[in-house]
Amino acid sequence: MVHESIYTWTKAFTVFYVVMAIWFYYSGWKEKDFTRFAAASLALSTAMLVHYSAAPYVLCLALHFFVILVRTHERKWRELAWIVALNLCLLGTWFGWSMKTYGVDATFKSNTTVTDSAKYTGRPWLKVPANLVDTLLPRILYDARYTVGFQQNNPLGVIRDYAFTLYQQNLIFAMGVISGPIVLFLLIRNFLQKDITDKPFWCWLIGFSILMGIASFGGRAALGMANITLLPLIAIGLAFLASHVPVNKHLIQLLLIGLCFDFLFGIYLQTHIQSMENSPQSTIFSDYAMYPSGLKSPDTPDSLNHTAWVNWYEKHQLASSERALKQIASFHPANPIQATMWDDARKTLKSNIDDDALNWQGWYQRHGGSISYMGDLFQVDERGGWSVRVVLFISMFGIAIMFMRQRINTLFKPV
């Protein structure tokens, strides 16, 4: 969930609206309150406007509404008409403008569910069960073929790639290395109890949302896809854990160990790797260089994987391209093939330099050829001293331990 809050997309907001919609819907169902039904539908429509990953939850609650509530609720058609009218007004603000501006096809067929499905060449009926298995069972722990891209010179980068994939794309471990399995255990135990409240509804919500969330993904996700459409379920799972923690001192201590592990490897390490930058003591990222085989970025003793290098290059696109353009000027092609590659390299670098004026209105040029993100504020300073990032994280870590200790002492205070 922390990753979703710092990445530049809108899924964290979608989670908020979907969870809020489920609460309004459930309470409206129990209290037979039309106002809450309307609020739930508006929250779902808002979630759809924020990100299409809310679609499985819209379909889930809509089917439950029609199958269960429409048959038993009084004034059903008038209420349904009001709900439809309200949501059409809200959804029309985006879909109406988009269809007028881009057309119907671009509005409804440009999302990844449609485009990835069109590109997928495998067997569609095997894709969903395969994605389901890989979302529940982390393939990186038993299939080395899918971890080839993790290879890099920096050992911390390797650990980060494993941890990031586990937390980001696995449905169970996205809730924590220890918290996730405990959530699964508590959920199964509660469902096996005969007196659980509204068991069919929660089975429907969880089961349908998982299946439709995975089915709505157009491609193959061999490393899992919990981060695509299942984030609301992850948030609900964590809330379920918080409200169902057993009164067991050893289990609470186990959860504390898991939280510390998740913090170190899921948050601290990720932030540390994201904020890494070249310094006088270490060169992690290198500029483009011209080789007989073409334009490449050479590895360094501390280099990360290629994806990390691409992210770094996009931050320093203008300055790095200008340095590389000067460097390849001394390259002397030995044959016509190398001459063609050299010319292509010059055009590529020149295009990257021109991109600043074309798409960024000269932002790179006005800021020394580079751009900065909020994560750059958490870099360790060049003197190797304590940074603001370290102080902040240690403070958060200490507060978490104090809170858990207080929780244990409250639960087991002698009478």
C-alpha positions in Angstrom: 0.0 0.0 0.0 2.9 2.4 0.7 4.2 1.8 -2.9 0.8 2.8 -4.3 0.9 6.0 -2.3 4.2 7.2 -3.7 3.9 6.0 -7.3 2.4 8.5 -9.8 -0.9 6.9 -10.4 -4.4 7.1 -8.8 -5.0 3.6 -7.5 -4.6 4.6 -3.8 -7.6 7.0 -4.3 -9.5 4.1 -6.0 -9.0 2.0 -2.9 -10.4 4.7 -0.7 -13.6 5.1 -2.8 -14.1 1.3 -3.2 -13.7 0.6 0.5 -16.0 3.5 1.4 -18.6 2.2 -1.2 -18.5 -1.3 0.4 -19.1 0.2 3.9 -22.0 2.3 2.6 -23.5 -0.7 0.7 -23.2 -3.1 3.5 -24.6 -0.8 6.1 -27.4 0.3 3.7 -28.3 -3.3 3.1 -28.5 -4.1 6.8 -30.4 -1.0 7.7 -32.5 -0.9 4.4 -31.4 2.7 3.9 -31.7 4.0 0.3 -29.5 7.0 1.1 -26.5 4.7 1.8 -27.2 2.7 -1.3 -27.0 5.9 -3.3 -23.9 7.0 -1.5 -22.3 3.6 -2.2 -23.1 3.8 -5.9 -21.7 7.3 -6.2 -18.6 6.2 -4.4 -18.2 3.4 -6.9 -18.7 5.7 -9.8 -16.1 8.1 -8.4 -13.7 5.1 -8.1 -14.3 4.3 -11.8 -13.5 7.9 -12.7 -10.3 7.7 -10.7 -9.2 4.3 -12.2 -10.9 1.5 -14.1 -9.5 -1.1 -11.7 -12.7 -0.4 -9.7 -14.8 -2.1 -12.3 -14.8 -5.6 -10.7 -16.2 -4.2 -7.4 -18.8 -2.2 -9.3 -20.0 -5.4 -11.0 -19.8 -7.4 -7.8 -22.0 -5.1 -5.8 -24.3 -4.4 -8.7 -25.0 -8.1 -9.2 -25.6 -8.5 -5.4 -28.0 -5.5 -5.5 -30.0 -6.9 -8.4 -30.1 -10.5 -7.3 -30.8 -10.0 -3.6 -32.1 -6.5 -3.0 -34.2 -5.8 -6.0 -36.4 -8.9 -5.3 -37.0 -8.0 -1.7 -36.8 -4.2 -1.3 -39.9 -2.0 -1.5 -40.0 0.9 -3.9 -37.2 -0.8 -5.8 -37.8 0.6 -9.2 -38.0 4.2 -8.0 -34.9 3.8 -6.0 -33.1 2.2 -8.9 -34.1 5.0 -11.2 -32.7 7.6 -8.8 -29.4 5.6 -8.4 -29.0 5.3 -12.2 -29.8 9.0 -12.8 -27.4 10.2 -10.1 -24.5 8.0 -11.4 -25.1 8.9 -15.1 -24.8 12.5 -14.2 -21.5 11.8 -12.4 -20.0 9.5 -15.0 -21.2 11.7 -17.8 -18.7 14.4 -16.7 -15.8 12.2 -17.9 -17.3 9.9 -20.4 -19.3 12.6 -22.2 -16.2 14.8 -22.5 -14.0 11.9 -23.5 -16.3 10.6 -26.2 -16.7 14.1 -27.6 -13.0 14.8 -27.6 -11.5 11.4 -28.5 -14.4 9.3 -29.8 -16.2 6.2 -28.5 -13.4 3.7 -29.5 -10.6 5.7 -27.8 -12.8 6.2 -24.7 -13.7 2.5 -24.1 -11.1 0.6 -26.0 -7.8 2.3 -24.9 -7.6 0.8 -21.4 -5.2 -2.0 -20.8 -7.8 -4.7 -20.4 -8.7 -4.2 -24.1 -5.3 -3.5 -25.5 -3.5 -6.2 -23.6 -6.2 -8.8 -24.5 -5.7 -8.0 -28.1 -1.9 -8.5 -27.8 -2.2 -11.7 -25.9 -1.4 -14.7 -28.1 -1.9 -17.6 -25.6 -5.0 -19.5 -24.6 -7.4 -17.1 -23.0 -9.1 -19.9 -20.9 -5.8 -20.7 -19.3 -4.7 -17.2 -18.6 -7.1 -16.5 -15.7 -6.3 -19.6 -13.7 -2.6 -19.2 -14.4 -2.7 -15.6 -13.2 -4.8 -16.6 -10.1 -2.2 -19.2 -9.1 0.7 -16.8 -9.6 -1.0 -14.1 -7.6 -1.5 -16.4 -4.6 1.8 -18.4 -4.9 4.9 -16.3 -5.4 6.7 -17.7 -8.5 9.9 -15.9 -7.6 10.5 -18.4 -4.8 10.4 -21.5 -7.0 11.0 -20.5 -10.6 14.4 -18.9 -11.4 13.5 -18.1 -15.0 11.5 -15.1 -13.8 14.2 -13.6 -11.7 16.8 -13.2 -14.4 16.0 -9.5 -14.6 17.0 -9.2 -10.9 20.6 -9.8 -11.7 22.8 -6.7 -11.0 26.1 -5.8 -9.3 24.4 -4.2 -6.3 23.4 -6.8 -3.7 20.9 -4.5 -2.1 19.3 -4.1 -5.4 18.8 -7.8 -5.8 17.2 -8.0 -2.3 15.0 -5.0 -3.1 13.8 -6.6 -6.4 12.7 -9.8 -4.6 11.1 -7.9 -1.8 9.3 -5.5 -4.0 7.9 -8.2 -6.3 6.7 -10.2 -3.2 5.0 -7.2 -1.6 3.7 -5.6 -4.7 2.3 -8.5 -6.7 1.3 -11.3 -4.3 -2.1 -11.0 -2.8 -1.2 -12.6 0.6 2.2 -11.2 1.2 1.0 -7.7 0.1 -0.5 -7.6 3.6 2.8 -8.5 5.2 5.2 -11.4 5.3 3.6 -12.6 8.6 0.4 -10.5 8.6 -0.7 -11.9 5.3 -0.7 -15.6 6.3 -2.4 -14.6 9.7 -5.1 -12.8 7.8 -5.7 -15.9 5.7 -5.8 -18.1 8.7 -8.2 -15.9 10.6 -10.4 -15.5 7.6 -10.7 -19.3 7.0 -11.2 -19.9 10.7 -14.1 -17.3 10.8 -15.7 -18.7 7.7 -15.7 -22.2 9.2 -17.7 -20.9 12.2 -21.4 -21.4 11.7 -22.5 -18.2 13.5 -20.5 -15.8 11.3 -22.6 -12.8 10.3 -23.5 -12.6 6.5 -21.1 -15.3 5.5 -22.6 -15.6 1.9 -22.1 -11.8 1.3 -18.4 -11.8 2.3 -17.7 -15.0 0.4 -19.3 -13.5 -2.7 -17.4 -10.2 -2.3 -14.0 -11.8 -1.8 -14.4 -14.6 -4.3 -16.0 -12.6 -7.1 -13.7 -9.7 -6.7 -10.6 -11.9 -6.9 -11.8 -13.8 -9.9 -13.1 -10.8 -11.8 -10.1 -8.6 -10.8 -7.8 -11.2 -12.3 -10.0 -11.9 -15.3 -10.1 -8.2 -16.1 -6.4 -8.1 -16.7 -5.7 -8.5 -20.4 -2.2 -10.1 -20.3 -0.2 -12.7 -18.5 1.2 -11.8 -15.1 3.6 -14.6 -14.2 4.8 -12.7 -11.1 1.3 -12.0 -9.9 -1.0 -9.0 -10.3 -2.3 -8.1 -6.8 -1.3 -4.5 -7.5 -3.5 -4.2 -10.6 -7.1 -4.7 -9.3 -6.9 -6.3 -5.8 -5.7 -3.4 -3.7 -9.1 -2.7 -2.1 -9.2 -6.3 -0.9 -5.7 -5.9 0.6 -6.9 -2.8 2.5 -10.0 -4.7 3.7 -7.7 -7.6 4.8 -5.5 -5.3 6.9 -8.6 -3.8 8.5 -9.9 -7.3 9.2 -6.6 -8.1 10.9 -6.7 -5.0 13.0 -10.2 -5.8 14.3 -9.6 -9.5 14.8 -6.2 -9.7 16.4 -6.5 -12.6 18.9 -5.8 -11.9 22.6 -2.5 -13.8 22.5 0.7 -12.3 23.6 2.9 -14.5 21.5 0.9 -13.9 18.3 1.1 -10.1 18.9 4.8 -10.4 19.3 5.0 -12.4 16.1 3.0 -9.7 14.3 5.5 -7.1 15.7 8.4 -9.1 14.2 6.5 -9.2 10.9 5.9 -5.5 11.0 9.6 -4.8 11.6 10.5 -7.1 8.7 8.0 -5.4 6.4 9.2 -2.0 7.4 12.9 -2.8 6.8 12.5 -4.7 3.5 9.2 -3.3 2.1 9.6 0.4 3.0 13.0 1.4 4.2 15.0 -0.6 1.6 12.7 0.4 -1.2 13.0 4.1 -0.3 16.8 3.7 0.1 17.2 2.2 -3.4 14.8 4.7 -5.0 16.9 7.6 -3.6 20.3 6.3 -4.6 22.3 8.7 -6.7 25.9 9.1 -8.0 28.3 10.6 -5.5 32.1 11.2 -5.3 32.4 7.9 -3.5 30.3 5.7 -5.8 29.1 5.7 -9.4 25.8 3.8 -9.5 24.5 5.1 -12.9 26.5 5.8 -16.0 25.8 7.9 -19.0 25.4 6.4 -22.5 28.6 5.4 -24.2 29.4 4.4 -27.7 30.6 0.8 -28.3 31.3 -1.1 -31.5 28.0 -2.8 -31.0 26.1 0.4 -30.5 25.0 2.9 -27.8 24.9 1.4 -24.3 25.1 2.3 -20.7 28.0 0.5 -19.1 27.6 -1.3 -15.8 29.5 -0.1 -12.7 30.6 -2.0 -9.6 27.5 -0.6 -7.7 25.0 -0.5 -10.6 21.4 -1.5 -10.2 19.2 -3.3 -12.9 18.3 -1.8 -16.2 14.9 -0.6 -15.1 16.4 1.5 -12.3 18.9 2.9 -14.8 16.1 4.0 -17.1 14.4 5.8 -14.3 17.6 7.5 -13.4 18.2 8.5 -17.0 14.7 10.0 -17.3 15.5 12.2 -14.3 18.8 13.4 -15.9 17.8 13.1 -19.6 19.1 16.4 -20.8 22.3 16.6 -18.8 23.2 12.9 -19.4 22.4 13.1 -23.2 24.5 16.2 -23.6 27.5 14.5 -21.9 27.0 11.4 -23.9 26.8 13.4 -27.2 30.2 15.0 -26.4 31.6 11.6 -25.5 30.7 9.8 -28.7 32.0 12.7 -30.8 35.5 11.0 -30.4 34.2 7.6 -31.7 35.6 6.7 -35.1 33.6 4.1 -37.0 35.7 1.3 -38.4 33.2 0.2 -41.0 29.9 1.3 -42.7 27.8 -0.6 -40.1 29.4 1.2 -37.2 29.0 4.4 -39.1 25.3 3.8 -39.3 25.1 2.9 -35.6 27.0 6.0 -34.7 24.6 8.2 -36.8 21.6 6.5 -35.1 23.1 7.1 -31.7 23.6 10.8 -32.4 20.0 11.1 -33.6 18.7 9.3 -30.5 20.7 11.6 -28.1 19.7 14.7 -30.1 16.0 13.6 -29.9 16.3 13.2 -26.2 17.8 16.6 -25.9 15.1 18.2 -28.0 12.4 16.5 -25.9 13.1 19.0 -23.2 11.8 21.9 -25.3 9.1 19.9 -27.1 7.4 18.2 -24.1 8.8 19.9 -21.0 8.9 23.5 -22.0 12.5 23.8 -21.1 12.1 22.5 -17.5 15.3 20.4 -17.6 17.3 23.3 -19.0 16.1 25.7 -16.3 17.1 23.2 -13.6 20.6 22.2 -14.6 19.6 19.4 -17.0 17.9 17.3 -14.4 14.6 17.0 -12.4 14.1 16.1 -8.8 11.5 14.0 -7.1 10.3 14.1 -3.5 12.2 10.8 -2.9 15.5 12.7 -3.6 15.0 14.5 -0.3 15.7 11.2 1.5 19.2 10.7 0.1 22.0 10.1 2.5 24.3 13.2 2.3 27.7 12.9 0.7 29.5 13.0 4.0 27.8 9.7 5.0 26.1 11.3 8.0 22.5 10.7 9.3 20.0 12.0 6.8 16.5 13.3 7.4 15.3 10.0 5.9 17.1 7.9 8.5 16.0 10.0 11.4 12.4 9.9 10.1 12.3 6.2 9.6 13.9 5.4 13.0 11.3 7.7 14.6 8.5 5.8 12.9 10.1 2.5 13.8 10.3 3.5 17.5 6.7 4.7 17.6 5.5 1.4 16.1 7.4 -0.6 18.8 6.1 1.6 21.6 2.5 1.3 20.3 2.7 -2.5 20.1 4.3 -2.8 23.6 1.5 -0.6 25.0 -1.0 -2.9 23.2 0.5 -6.0 24.8 0.6 -4.4 28.3 -3.0 -3.3 28.0 -4.2 -6.7 26.9 -2.4 -8.5 29.7 -2.6 -6.0 32.5 -3.0 -7.9 35.8 -6.4 -7.6 37.4 
